[in-house]
Amino acid sequence: MSASHELLTPVREIHGQIRAAVLQSCDDRRLEEMAAVGYDGEGDTLYAIDRVSKSALVAHVERFARDVGGIVLIAERYDRLSNHRTPVNLSPSRARSIDHGYAGLARFFPGARDELAAIDEEIVAAVLGPLVAGKVLCFEDQYAATGGQLYELAAGHDRFCADLRPMMHRVLASRGQAMSICCHPYDVCTELIAREYGVIVTNPMGRPLDALLNVDANVAWAGYANREIRAVVEPVLQRALKRRGLIPDPRE
């Protein structure tokens, strides 16, 4: 049996134990209590529900971590009512445009959301043209988790998504405001899984994502469901960033 198959059983077991711990905590404690801040350190905030899953993960991984040379992530769907498990077969969208699809920029938290929205509007206008009375050009879904955003791209739900929050530092500084929380390397660690499914993930300049291996670096990224969508959206995105002085313009 291969090493990845040997890990399948303990990984599933750990996943089940974490899920059980989180669900039990949600049953036993009030919603307001689970949503309360459990840790507020430099560069990150953990809520009570996060601490439940983190504690369960550490406790169960320690039992076999010494014997593991690496970790293989296994995705599956679990039906709590029937206890039935089915493999997850993901496929990014094959659409050639964001027309009538989900696409947008992450702007979960206060701080330069107006600037991010302006970039978003500029991209949509350049790619899809002017608004049409009574019609919808495209949609957006502010999925407030980087792993969830990458999943939506891999599953074919979203066609384009970018998180440019780290690039808003100068905008916020000009307003006398501090940078809010951004995507960190551990938030975007699942980008390899998305790329294995066919999603294209880059930095805002179009180069491979190369985040620092620490817990506090801010990471900006862009994800495209396929090459056709990248070819349409990326030049417009970069033009909008260059016009605002957020990335270098080689012509200058």
C-alpha positions in Angstrom: 0.0 0.0 0.0 1.3 3.5 -0.9 2.2 6.0 1.8 -0.8 8.2 0.7 -3.2 5.3 1.1 -1.7 4.5 4.6 -2.5 8.1 5.6 -6.1 8.0 4.3 -7.6 6.3 7.4 -6.0 8.5 10.0 -6.7 11.7 8.0 -10.3 10.7 7.7 -10.4 9.8 11.4 -8.9 13.2 12.4 -11.4 15.0 10.1 -14.3 13.2 11.7 -13.1 14.0 15.2 -12.6 17.7 14.4 -16.1 17.9 12.8 -17.6 16.1 15.8 -15.9 18.5 18.3 -17.1 21.6 16.3 -20.6 20.3 16.0 -20.8 19.4 19.7 -19.5 22.8 20.7 -22.1 24.5 18.5 -24.8 22.4 20.2 -23.6 23.0 23.7 -22.7 26.7 23.5 -24.6 29.8 22.5 -24.0 31.2 19.0 -22.8 34.5 20.4 -20.3 32.6 22.5 -18.9 30.7 19.5 -18.6 33.9 17.5 -16.7 35.7 20.3 -13.0 36.5 19.8 -11.0 33.8 21.4 -7.5 35.2 20.6 -6.5 38.6 19.2 -2.8 38.6 18.6 -0.6 40.6 16.2 -1.6 39.9 12.6 -4.4 37.5 13.3 -7.7 37.0 15.1 -9.2 33.7 16.2 -12.8 33.2 17.1 -14.0 30.7 19.7 -15.1 28.2 17.0 -11.6 28.4 15.5 -10.0 27.4 18.7 -12.2 24.3 19.0 -11.0 23.0 15.6 -7.4 24.0 16.3 -7.3 22.2 19.7 -8.9 19.1 18.2 -6.5 19.1 15.3 -3.3 19.4 17.5 -4.5 16.8 19.9 -5.3 14.1 17.3 -2.4 14.8 14.9 0.1 14.3 17.8 -0.9 10.6 18.0 0.7 9.7 14.6 2.7 12.8 13.5 6.1 11.2 14.3 5.5 8.4 11.8 4.4 10.7 9.0 6.8 12.1 6.4 4.1 14.3 4.8 0.4 14.9 4.7 -2.0 14.1 1.9 -5.3 16.0 2.0 -8.4 13.9 1.1 -11.6 15.6 0.1 -15.0 14.0 0.4 -18.6 14.9 1.1 -20.2 13.7 4.3 -23.9 13.4 4.9 -24.6 13.7 8.6 -28.0 12.2 8.3 -27.1 9.0 6.4 -23.3 8.8 7.4 -22.7 8.3 3.7 -19.4 9.5 2.1 -18.9 10.3 -1.5 -15.7 11.4 -3.3 -15.5 15.1 -4.4 -14.9 15.4 -8.1 -14.1 19.0 -8.9 -13.8 20.7 -12.2 -13.2 24.4 -12.8 -15.5 26.3 -15.1 -14.8 26.0 -18.8 -16.6 29.2 -19.7 -14.5 31.6 -21.8 -15.8 34.7 -20.1 -17.1 36.0 -16.7 -20.3 36.9 -18.5 -23.2 35.7 -16.3 -20.8 34.0 -14.0 -19.4 34.7 -10.5 -16.3 37.0 -10.4 -15.0 39.6 -8.1 -12.4 41.0 -5.7 -12.3 40.1 -2.0 -13.3 43.0 0.3 -14.6 41.3 3.4 -13.6 43.8 6.0 -13.6 47.6 6.4 -10.7 49.5 4.9 -10.3 50.6 1.3 -13.4 48.7 0.2 -14.4 51.6 -2.0 -11.1 51.4 -3.9 -11.3 47.6 -4.3 -14.9 48.0 -5.5 -13.7 50.6 -8.0 -11.1 48.2 -9.4 -13.8 45.5 -9.6 -16.2 47.8 -11.5 -13.4 48.8 -13.9 -12.6 45.2 -14.7 -16.3 44.3 -15.3 -16.8 47.4 -17.5 -13.7 46.7 -19.6 -14.5 43.0 -20.0 -18.3 43.0 -20.4 -19.0 46.5 -21.6 -21.6 49.0 -20.3 -24.6 48.0 -18.1 -27.8 47.0 -19.9 -31.1 48.2 -18.4 -32.8 45.4 -16.6 -30.0 42.9 -17.2 -27.2 41.4 -15.1 -23.7 41.1 -16.5 -22.1 39.0 -13.7 -22.4 38.2 -10.0 -20.1 38.1 -7.0 -20.0 36.1 -3.8 -17.9 37.4 -0.9 -16.8 34.1 0.5 -15.0 35.2 3.6 -12.3 32.5 3.6 -9.4 32.1 1.2 -9.7 28.3 1.2 -13.4 28.7 0.3 -12.6 31.1 -2.5 -10.1 28.6 -4.0 -12.7 25.8 -3.6 -15.3 27.8 -5.5 -12.8 28.3 -8.3 -11.9 24.6 -8.4 -15.6 23.5 -8.1 -16.6 25.6 -11.1 -18.7 28.0 -9.2 -16.5 31.1 -9.6 -14.6 32.1 -12.7 -12.3 34.8 -11.4 -11.4 35.9 -7.9 -8.6 38.1 -6.6 -7.5 39.3 -3.1 -5.7 42.6 -3.4 -6.1 43.7 0.2 -2.3 43.8 0.9 -2.0 46.3 -2.0 -4.2 48.8 -0.2 -1.5 49.8 2.3 -0.6 53.1 0.5 -4.3 54.0 0.0 -5.1 53.5 3.6 -1.9 55.3 4.7 -3.0 58.4 2.7 -6.2 58.4 4.7 -4.4 58.0 8.0 -5.8 54.5 8.4 -4.0 51.3 9.4 -4.0 48.1 7.3 -6.7 45.6 8.4 -6.2 41.9 8.4 -5.1 40.3 5.1 -4.6 36.9 3.6 -1.7 35.1 5.2 0.4 32.2 3.8 -1.5 29.6 5.8 -4.8 31.0 4.4 -3.7 30.4 0.9 -1.9 27.1 1.5 -4.6 25.2 -0.4 -3.7 27.0 -3.7 -1.7 23.9 -4.7 -4.8 21.8 -4.5 -6.7 24.3 -6.7 -3.8 24.3 -9.2 -3.9 20.5 -9.3 -7.5 20.7 -10.3 -6.6 23.2 -13.1 -7.2 26.6 -11.5 -4.6 29.2 -12.4 -3.3 31.0 -9.3 -0.8 33.9 -9.6 0.3 37.0 -7.9 -1.2 40.3 -9.1 1.7 40.7 -11.6 0.8 37.4 -13.2 3.8 35.5 -11.8 3.6 32.2 -9.8 2.5 32.8 -6.2 5.6 32.8 -4.0 4.6 33.6 -0.4 6.9 33.7 2.5 6.7 30.7 4.8 5.7 32.5 7.9 2.5 33.2 9.7 2.2 37.0 9.3 3.1 37.9 5.7 0.4 39.6 3.7 -0.4 37.7 0.4 -2.1 39.2 -2.6 -3.3 36.7 -5.3 -5.5 36.2 -8.3 -7.2 33.1 -9.4 -8.7 32.2 -12.8 -10.8 29.2 -13.7 -9.0 28.6 -17.0 -6.6 30.2 -19.6 -9.3 31.8 -21.6 -10.7 33.8 -18.7 -7.1 34.7 -17.6 -6.4 36.0 -21.1 -9.4 38.3 -20.9 -9.3 39.5 -17.3 -5.6 39.6 -16.3 -4.6 42.4 -18.7 -7.5 44.6 -17.5 -6.7 43.8 -13.8 -3.1 44.8 -14.3 -4.0 47.9 -16.2 -6.2 49.0 -13.4 -3.4 48.4 -10.9 -0.8 50.2 -12.9 -3.0 53.2 -13.4 -3.3 53.5 -9.6 0.4 53.0 -9.1 -0.1 49.7 -7.3 2.2 47.7 -9.5 5.1 49.0 -11.7 4.4 50.0 -15.2 7.4 48.9 -17.4 6.7 51.8 -19.8 7.7 54.3 -17.1 
